[in-house]
Amino acid sequence: MPDPRHAPSGARLTQDWRLLVAVFWITSMVEGLGVSQIFALLPSYLREMGVPEADRLAFIGLFSSLIFVVGAPLVPLWGAWADKYSRKVVIVRSAIVEAVVFAGVALSREPWQLALSMLLIGLQLGNTGVMLAGIRDVTPRARLGTTIALFGASGPIGFAVGPVIAGILIDGFGWTLPWVFASSAALSVGTALLVAIGSREIRPEVVPTGRIVDLAFGALRGVLADPAVRRIFLIFGVSYLATQMSRPYIPVVVEHLAGSGPGLVSAIALVAGTAALVGGIVSPLGGLIGDRIGFQPVLVAALGGAGVVLLLMPIVPSVAALALLAVVLGASTATVSAMVFGLLATEIPAERRSTTLNLVYLPLYAAGIIGPAVGAGVATAAGVAGPFVVGGVVFLLGAVGILVRRTRTPDRPVGDNVVAIGAGFTPEG
């Protein structure tokens, strides 16, 4: 009798991996599109709601941190539920929730209503890791690295498309901000239908047994107890902490350069959209370079480049120069993300792979809460340049940490990339 914990191989053979990747790619892209519009348009939306200029910088950071507060603690539960019962249901659930949330943002007319809607965004979390695990289980091993990098590009491309579409609709067709958010809600309904109709259930190689709460805590313990995974997660967290400190204030820098009149949304789209688009394009290239010259040099270059860019962003003289810096920032952060995804997908043992991939965004969620909150405090005390300076220093410290540890650690074998990458971040090595 076959082991009931293992999914039958036929379950994978009935799903064309290319179709699954396409469905999940569109789903992830639409989610990034909607969230990016909230980030890009939040400063303007708060002004329309009558938030005083003296309070707006603090509101921007605090409201941005609300996105992850409710949902982050539930991510392990969703991952365990997906592995035990249905990945497909969890992904559809996220798309439906994001449609409701985007509709709530569109209907908000007071700051407290907007805050409540953004707080509920967290309930849509938990789908990306599940999609990544499903892709890992059906994709041929020879195509895995490229496929995961391509899927990783879906979010950045969504973040690029979102502000661009908003700029066209607002500056070109005279749409209001609420109607832009409502259109994102409609697209999310479409992705829920797409996943429900266009994909099949993909069970993990090892199907867990036991209570969902026990499985969730067991997954967390397994991730946190593994030094290699813990170090990779720390790299991811450092990158996103610096990014989340500064990202909410990029539209404010654009506003200072372009003014608050007509064309502002298009200028924001140029900066935020171009950076995200290039990040998406570079994501597969980053993985290829890492394979050829080693992960440590690429990580140092990506973290160091991002740090320098953040330090320069608040002092550039034009929107065009800001857009150029944003391109470098997007490429750097996408490179870090691509290597993290690839390492976790290929180096983690099969019995822990699915649970680890389900939790791959925990560092992002933690950074998404801490980063904007810290950014709000720094911006209130030091002005809009403050979050960029602090974020740049965090990036540079990460790069220096890898370099220092690399000089103290003998060269590792080629296949030992997981330990080598993380070695610079923990004193125990």
Order of alpha helices (4+ residues) and beta strands (2+ residues): alpha-alpha-alpha-alpha-alpha-alpha-alpha-alpha-alpha-alpha-alpha-alpha-alpha-alpha-alpha-alpha-alpha-alpha-alpha-alpha-alpha
